[in-house]
Amino acid sequence: MILFVVAAMILAINVIDAILQRLTGTQNVEDLASPEFGDQRARATTVAALRRMAIVLAIMVGAGIVLTSTQTFSGAGLSVLVSAGGFALIVGFAAREVLGNIMASMQISLNRSAKVGDQIIYDGHLCTVERIHFTSVQLKVWDDTRLIVPVAKFISDAFINRSTKTYGMIRHATLILAPQIDVPRLRKHFKTWCKDEDRVDGDEKDIACVVVDQGDSGMHVRFDAPVQDPTEGWDFECDMREEMLRFVAQMEDEDAAAYLPRMGLEASSKEEGAEG
């Protein structure tokens, strides 16, 4: 009877897993991070929660079937019931953290603070929510490693969810430049480059080139631009930084001036030339 019930439970779980894969419509969880898959992310999270509920229900029903179909406890009497109640209290107290994690995983699925396929920043890592288990959340880091976080810790820590209903975000890059550089010229080139960039999607007022700080090494110039798809944000930020560094180097050649910090390399080369 026990083997029969276990086999039926395994069959039911496998069927539910097949339904989950069919409803999500994709095998790659990173594909779900795109804005057009918002409904699929919500559906996958809901079905995952139903899967956990079905597993708990199957265990309870299976245990009930085994107990009612056998004669193990038929003549045990009141003492067995009392012992079973005491044993249940002991097991419940020992497994309180596990039960708490199970309830926390259900809480994530119900409030949808992080859905399967959401792109989040957790503990300084750029991750995609891959699976929500009973006791842990499996996050796929951008370098294809997996970050396993206990559910209770995950819901108590703060994280940035980039895959909310408002998908757009503003990416920025900061360069340290010489104070004498022509900032309006930088701003004009940056806005022109953003207009020709397909990944930039937003109000023109969100495209900015501003001086945010001044230090011993030079002037801190920040470039801001809105990006519609959060999955392209990191690549766009790298391309934006590369383009502006290229343009500053071009300005150095045209103006015969040093706009980027050299960290003493230029001075060292001059001293070596003088010694020669």
C-alpha positions in Angstrom: 0.0 0.0 0.0 2.8 2.4 0.9 4.6 1.7 -2.5 1.3 2.2 -4.3 0.6 5.5 -2.7 4.2 6.7 -3.3 4.0 5.7 -7.0 0.7 7.6 -7.3 2.3 10.7 -5.7 5.3 10.6 -8.0 3.1 10.3 -11.0 0.9 13.3 -9.9 4.0 15.4 -9.3 5.5 14.6 -12.7 2.2 15.5 -14.4 2.1 18.8 -12.6 5.7 19.5 -13.7 4.8 18.8 -17.3 1.8 21.2 -17.0 4.2 23.9 -15.5 6.6 23.6 -18.5 3.7 23.8 -21.0 2.2 26.8 -19.3 5.4 28.8 -19.1 6.0 28.3 -22.8 9.8 28.5 -22.6 12.6 26.4 -21.3 15.0 29.2 -20.6 14.1 31.2 -17.5 16.1 34.2 -18.7 13.7 34.5 -21.7 10.9 35.2 -19.1 12.7 38.3 -17.9 11.7 40.2 -21.1 8.8 42.7 -20.8 6.6 40.8 -23.2 6.6 37.7 -21.0 4.9 39.4 -18.0 1.9 37.1 -18.1 4.0 34.0 -18.4 6.0 35.0 -15.3 2.9 35.4 -13.2 1.4 32.1 -14.6 4.7 30.2 -13.8 4.8 31.5 -10.3 1.1 30.6 -9.7 1.5 27.1 -11.1 4.7 26.6 -9.0 2.7 27.6 -5.9 -0.1 25.2 -6.8 2.6 22.5 -7.3 3.8 22.9 -3.7 0.3 22.9 -2.4 -0.4 19.7 -4.4 2.7 18.0 -3.0 1.6 18.8 0.6 -1.9 17.7 -0.1 -0.7 14.5 -1.7 1.4 13.6 1.3 -1.5 14.2 3.7 -3.9 12.2 1.5 -1.4 9.5 1.0 -0.7 9.2 4.7 -4.4 9.0 5.4 -4.9 6.3 2.8 -2.1 4.2 4.2 -3.4 4.5 7.8 -7.0 3.8 6.9 -6.2 0.9 4.6 -4.0 -1.1 7.0 -4.7 -2.6 10.4 -1.6 -1.2 12.1 -3.5 1.1 14.5 -6.8 -0.7 14.7 -6.4 -2.0 18.3 -3.9 0.4 19.7 -6.4 2.2 21.8 -6.3 5.6 23.5 -2.6 5.3 24.5 -1.6 5.2 20.9 -3.6 8.3 20.2 -2.0 10.2 23.1 1.4 9.1 22.0 0.8 10.1 18.4 -0.4 13.6 19.6 2.7 14.0 21.7 5.0 12.8 18.9 3.2 15.3 16.5 4.0 18.2 18.9 7.6 17.2 19.1 8.0 16.9 15.4 6.2 20.2 14.8 8.5 22.0 17.3 11.6 20.5 15.7 10.5 21.3 12.2 9.2 24.9 12.9 11.9 26.5 10.7 11.1 24.1 7.8 7.4 24.8 8.2 8.1 28.5 8.4 10.1 28.4 5.1 7.2 26.5 3.5 4.7 29.2 4.5 7.2 31.9 3.4 7.5 30.3 -0.1 3.7 30.4 -0.3 3.8 34.1 0.7 6.2 34.9 -2.1 3.9 33.2 -4.6 0.8 35.0 -3.3 2.1 38.5 -3.1 4.3 38.1 -6.2 7.1 40.2 -4.9 9.4 38.0 -7.0 8.0 35.9 -9.8 9.7 33.1 -11.7 11.7 34.8 -14.5 12.0 38.2 -12.7 15.3 40.0 -13.0 16.4 41.2 -9.5 19.5 42.6 -7.8 20.0 40.6 -4.6 22.9 41.1 -2.2 24.8 42.9 -5.0 24.2 40.1 -7.6 22.3 40.6 -10.8 20.1 37.5 -10.8 17.0 35.9 -12.4 14.5 34.0 -10.3 14.8 30.5 -11.5 12.8 28.4 -9.0 10.9 28.9 -5.7 11.3 25.7 -3.7 9.7 24.8 -0.4 12.7 26.0 1.7 14.8 28.0 -0.7 14.8 30.3 -3.7 17.1 29.4 -6.6 18.6 32.5 -8.3 20.5 32.3 -11.6 23.4 34.8 -11.4 24.5 36.6 -14.6 27.6 34.5 -14.8 25.5 31.3 -15.0 26.2 30.3 -11.3 23.3 29.6 -8.9 22.7 31.4 -5.7 20.6 29.4 -3.2 18.9 31.6 -0.6 16.7 30.3 2.3 13.1 31.5 1.8 12.9 33.1 5.2 16.0 35.1 4.6 14.9 36.1 1.0 11.6 37.6 2.2 13.3 39.5 5.0 16.0 41.0 2.9 15.5 44.0 0.6 16.1 43.5 -3.2 15.6 45.5 -6.4 13.1 43.9 -8.8 13.6 45.2 -12.3 10.8 43.3 -13.9 7.8 45.2 -12.4 4.9 46.6 -14.4 7.0 49.6 -15.2 9.9 48.0 -17.0 11.9 51.0 -18.0 15.0 52.1 -16.1 17.6 54.8 -16.3 21.2 53.5 -16.7 24.1 55.7 -16.0 27.9 55.8 -16.3 30.3 58.2 -14.6 33.6 59.4 -16.1 36.4 61.3 -14.3 37.6 64.0 -16.6 39.7 67.2 -16.5 38.0 70.4 -15.3 38.8 72.2 -18.5 36.9 69.8 -20.8 34.0 71.2 -22.8 30.9 69.8 -21.0 28.3 71.2 -23.5 30.2 69.5 -26.3 30.0 66.2 -24.4 26.3 66.7 -23.7 25.6 67.4 -27.4 27.4 64.3 -28.6 25.8 62.1 -25.9 22.2 63.2 -26.8 22.9 62.7 -30.5 24.3 59.2 -29.8 21.2 58.3 -27.7 18.8 59.4 -30.4 20.4 56.9 -32.8 20.4 54.1 -30.2 17.4 51.8 -30.5 17.7 50.6 -26.9 17.0 54.1 -25.6 13.2 54.6 -25.1 11.9 57.3 -22.9 11.5 61.0 -22.4 14.2 63.3 -23.7 14.4 64.9 -20.3 15.7 61.6 -18.9 18.8 61.9 -21.2 21.3 63.9 -19.3 25.0 64.8 -19.0 25.7 66.5 -15.7 28.6 67.2 -13.4 27.9 65.5 -10.2 31.2 65.9 -8.2 34.7 67.3 -8.1 37.7 65.6 -6.6 41.5 65.5 -6.6 41.5 63.3 -9.7 39.2 65.5 -11.7 35.6 66.3 -12.5 32.9 63.6 -12.2 30.6 63.7 -15.3 27.6 61.3 -15.2 25.7 60.2 -18.3 22.1 59.1 -17.9 19.8 57.4 -20.4 16.5 55.5 -20.2 16.3 51.9 -21.3 13.0 50.1 -21.9 14.1 46.5 -21.6 15.9 45.7 -18.3 17.6 42.7 -19.8 19.6 45.0 -22.1 20.4 47.5 -19.3 23.9 46.2 -18.5 25.0 45.9 -22.1 23.7 49.3 -22.9 25.6 50.8 -19.9 28.9 49.3 -21.0 28.3 50.5 -24.6 27.5 54.0 -23.3 30.7 54.1 -21.3 32.7 52.9 -24.2 31.3 55.4 -26.6 31.9 58.4 -24.3 35.5 57.3 -23.6 36.0 57.0 -27.3 34.7 60.5 -27.9 36.8 62.0 -25.0 39.9 60.4 -26.6 38.9 61.9 -29.9 38.5 65.3 -28.2 42.0 64.9 -26.8 43.5 64.4 -30.2 41.5 67.3 -31.7 42.3 69.8 -28.9 45.8 68.5 -28.2 44.9 68.4 -24.5 44.7 65.8 -21.7 41.1 65.2 -20.5 41.4 61.7 -19.0 43.5 61.0 -15.9 46.9 59.5 -16.6 47.9 58.5 -13.1 51.4 59.7 -13.6 52.1 57.6 -16.7 52.5 60.7 -18.9 54.8 62.3 -16.4 57.0 59.2 -16.2 57.3 59.0 -20.0 58.4 62.6 -20.1 61.1 62.0 -17.4 62.4 59.0 -19.3 62.5 61.1 -22.5 64.5 63.8 -20.7 67.0 61.4 -19.3 67.5 59.9 -22.8 
